[in-house]
Amino acid sequence: MMDTDKALLTRVEQVVRQAMEMARAMSPQRTQRKAHQDFVTDIDLEVDRFLEAALGALIADCPVLSEERAVQHRAALAQYWIVDPIDGTLNMMSGLPFYGVSVALVDARGPKLAVVGAVAQDELYSAIRGAGAWKDGAALGLTGGAPDLIVLSTGLLDRLVGRHPEIYRALRKVGKIRNLGAQALHICGVAQGSFAGVASLEARIWDEAAAGLITREAGGVWRSRADGQDWTRPAALMAVTEQRSIAAHPDVAARLQRLLAPVFG
């Protein structure tokens, strides 16, 4: 790991901690429905504006892209930031303490630096590609066996129940099912050994880019449709509506991938 990478990570961690403080200090005053059970609030927008300015000051000519800003960049980009200002907005709106802030620095090979903040817990997950992952400065590493909990997204559950009940029953044998409503924190849960696996049909790349790198650097597996995409084309990458992703402990990753292959296609 180069000293410059570690120094940049430290600065990004400081930015994310500031964003978390902003989110904790505010309560939602204005909400807008983007889709069924999908909302954006004034907190999302305020944190997004802060991240755009603060991260934009760290690297010259490196765009800071959220869902809305990606469409402005149709040409190839050598590197850029991909952010989810609030992951788990409905949890935040409902007073449930499970939501986060997600930031990844991306190049042609995918995520190269990542920070995810658990807002209510004031915890910080981070990683540098090829150098490791950490939680609040302590190294993360999956050295034990897989736990007995798995996370399935609501969209995946809908499809399993409606079309593949036999696969649902098989997944129940892998672990008890949980869904806490914030994909980045779910995947970080794999990195810290809380979940054996996290599978989602409908997650988007901004939900997963940072946490996926953290899980990989902790010794876990993260696979999704992003693996087959051109990471230099953020508009196309963010337009993919179904990540069909699996983040998992290495002991169960192949099993989950085999079980979900008929569902993901």
C-alpha positions in Angstrom: 0.0 0.0 0.0 1.4 3.4 -1.0 1.5 6.1 1.6 -0.5 8.3 -0.7 -3.4 5.8 -0.8 -3.5 5.6 3.0 -3.4 9.4 3.3 -6.2 9.7 0.8 -8.2 7.1 2.7 -7.8 9.0 5.9 -9.1 12.2 4.3 -12.1 10.3 2.8 -12.8 8.8 6.2 -12.9 12.4 7.7 -15.3 13.5 4.9 -17.6 10.5 5.6 -17.6 11.2 9.4 -18.6 14.8 8.7 -21.4 13.5 6.4 -22.6 11.1 9.2 -22.6 14.0 11.7 -24.8 16.0 9.3 -27.2 13.1 8.9 -27.5 12.6 12.7 -28.1 16.3 13.3 -31.0 16.5 10.9 -34.5 15.1 10.8 -36.3 14.7 7.5 -38.5 17.7 6.7 -39.2 17.1 3.0 -39.6 13.8 1.2 -40.1 12.8 -2.4 -41.2 9.4 -3.7 -38.9 8.1 -6.4 -40.6 4.7 -6.8 -42.7 2.3 -4.8 -41.2 2.3 -1.2 -38.2 4.3 -2.5 -37.8 7.9 -1.3 -35.4 10.8 -1.3 -35.4 13.4 1.5 -33.8 16.8 2.1 -31.2 15.0 4.2 -30.2 12.8 1.2 -29.8 16.0 -0.9 -27.9 18.0 1.7 -25.4 15.1 2.3 -25.1 14.6 -1.4 -24.2 18.3 -1.9 -21.7 18.1 0.9 -20.0 15.0 -0.5 -19.8 16.5 -4.0 -18.0 19.5 -2.7 -15.8 17.7 -0.1 -14.7 14.8 -2.3 -14.4 17.0 -5.3 -11.7 19.0 -3.5 -9.6 15.9 -2.8 -8.7 15.0 -6.4 -8.6 17.4 -9.3 -10.9 16.7 -12.2 -12.4 13.6 -10.6 -16.2 13.8 -10.8 -18.4 12.9 -7.8 -21.3 10.9 -9.1 -24.5 9.9 -7.5 -27.5 8.4 -9.3 -28.7 11.7 -10.6 -25.3 13.1 -11.8 -24.1 10.0 -13.6 -26.2 10.7 -16.7 -24.2 13.9 -17.2 -21.0 11.8 -18.0 -21.5 9.8 -21.2 -17.8 9.8 -22.2 -15.3 7.5 -20.6 -13.8 8.6 -17.2 -10.4 7.4 -16.0 -11.6 7.7 -12.4 -14.5 9.1 -10.4 -16.2 8.9 -7.1 -19.5 7.0 -6.7 -21.6 7.9 -3.7 -24.8 7.0 -2.0 -25.4 9.8 0.4 -28.0 7.9 2.5 -28.2 4.1 2.1 -31.4 3.0 3.8 -33.4 6.2 3.5 -36.7 4.6 4.5 -35.1 3.3 7.7 -33.9 6.8 8.5 -37.3 8.2 7.8 -38.9 5.6 10.0 -36.5 6.1 12.9 -34.7 2.8 12.5 -31.0 3.0 13.3 -29.7 1.1 10.3 -28.6 3.4 7.5 -25.3 4.6 6.1 -23.2 6.8 3.9 -21.3 5.1 1.1 -18.3 6.4 -0.9 -16.1 4.6 -3.5 -13.3 5.8 -5.7 -13.5 3.9 -9.0 -11.1 3.4 -11.9 -11.1 1.1 -14.9 -10.7 -1.9 -12.7 -13.6 -1.0 -10.4 -13.6 0.2 -6.8 -10.1 1.1 -5.6 -10.8 2.9 -2.3 -14.0 2.6 -0.2 -15.5 4.0 3.0 -19.0 3.1 4.4 -20.3 4.8 7.5 -22.9 3.3 9.8 -24.6 6.6 10.8 -26.4 5.6 14.0 -23.6 3.4 15.3 -20.9 5.9 14.4 -18.8 3.1 12.8 -16.6 3.3 9.8 -15.7 0.6 7.4 -13.0 1.2 4.8 -10.7 -0.6 2.3 -8.0 0.0 -0.3 -7.8 -2.4 -3.2 -5.0 -4.9 -2.7 -4.2 -3.5 0.8 -6.9 -4.7 3.1 -10.1 -3.6 4.9 -10.7 -2.1 8.3 -13.5 -1.2 10.8 -12.7 1.8 12.8 -9.0 1.2 12.1 -8.9 -2.5 13.1 -8.2 -5.0 10.3 -11.1 -7.0 9.0 -10.5 -10.6 8.0 -12.8 -13.6 7.6 -10.8 -16.3 9.4 -13.6 -18.3 11.0 -16.5 -20.3 9.6 -19.6 -18.8 8.0 -22.3 -17.6 10.4 -25.9 -18.8 10.2 -27.6 -15.7 8.9 -28.1 -14.6 5.3 -29.7 -11.5 3.8 -32.1 -11.6 0.9 -33.4 -8.5 -0.8 -37.2 -7.9 -1.0 -37.1 -8.0 -4.8 -35.3 -11.4 -4.6 -37.8 -12.7 -2.0 -40.7 -11.7 -4.2 -39.3 -13.6 -7.1 -38.4 -16.6 -5.0 -41.8 -16.9 -3.5 -43.6 -16.3 -6.8 -41.5 -18.4 -9.1 -38.9 -20.5 -7.2 -40.3 -21.7 -3.9 -37.9 -24.7 -4.0 -34.9 -22.4 -4.2 -36.3 -20.4 -1.3 -36.5 -23.6 0.8 -32.9 -24.5 -0.1 -31.7 -21.1 0.8 -33.3 -21.5 4.2 -30.9 -24.4 4.8 -27.9 -22.0 4.2 -29.0 -19.7 7.0 -31.9 -17.8 8.7 -33.0 -14.9 6.6 -32.7 -11.3 7.5 -33.3 -8.0 5.7 -32.4 -4.8 7.6 -33.0 -2.4 4.8 -29.5 -0.9 3.9 -27.5 -2.8 1.3 -24.1 -1.3 1.9 -24.4 -2.1 5.6 -25.6 -5.6 4.8 -22.5 -6.2 2.7 -20.2 -4.8 5.3 -21.9 -7.3 7.7 -20.4 -10.0 5.5 -17.0 -8.4 5.8 -17.1 -8.3 9.6 -18.5 -11.9 9.9 -22.1 -11.1 10.9 -23.7 -12.5 7.7 -22.8 -15.6 5.7 -24.1 -14.0 2.6 -26.1 -11.2 1.1 -28.0 -11.7 -2.2 -29.9 -9.0 -4.1 -31.8 -8.9 -7.4 -32.5 -5.2 -7.5 -29.6 -3.5 -5.8 -27.9 -0.7 -7.8 -24.1 -0.2 -8.2 -24.1 2.9 -5.8 -25.5 0.6 -3.1 -22.7 -1.9 -3.5 -19.5 -0.5 -4.9 -17.9 0.6 -1.7 -19.1 -2.3 0.5 -18.2 -4.8 -2.2 -14.6 -3.7 -2.1 -14.6 -3.9 1.7 -15.9 -7.4 1.6 -13.4 -8.5 -1.0 -10.5 -7.0 0.9 -11.7 -8.7 4.1 -11.4 -12.1 2.3 -15.0 -12.4 1.2 -16.6 -12.7 -2.3 -18.6 -10.0 -4.1 -20.0 -10.8 -7.5 -22.5 -8.9 -9.6 -23.4 -7.8 -13.1 -20.9 -5.0 -12.6 -18.2 -7.5 -13.2 -19.1 -7.6 -16.8 -19.5 -3.8 -17.2 -17.0 -1.2 -18.4 -16.2 0.7 -15.2 -15.0 3.8 -17.2 -18.7 4.3 -18.4 -20.5 5.4 -15.2 -23.8 6.3 -17.0 -24.1 2.8 -18.4 -23.0 1.2 -15.2 -25.6 3.1 -13.1 -28.3 2.4 -15.6 -28.2 -1.3 -14.8 -31.4 -1.9 -12.8 -30.6 -5.4 -11.5 -27.2 -6.0 -10.0 -28.1 -9.7 -9.3 -25.4 -9.6 -6.7 -23.9 -12.0 -4.1 -21.6 -10.9 -1.3 -20.6 -13.9 0.8 -18.2 -15.7 3.1 -16.0 -17.9 0.9 -17.4 -21.0 2.6 -20.9 -20.4 1.1 -20.3 -18.2 -1.9 -20.3 -21.0 -4.5 -23.4 -22.6 -2.9 -25.3 -19.4 -3.0 -24.2 -18.7 -6.6 -25.3 -22.2 -7.7 -28.7 -21.9 -6.0 -29.4 -18.5 -7.4 -28.3 -19.1 -10.9 -31.8 -20.0 -12.1 -33.2 -16.9 -10.5 -30.5 -14.5 -11.8 -30.3 -16.0 -15.2 
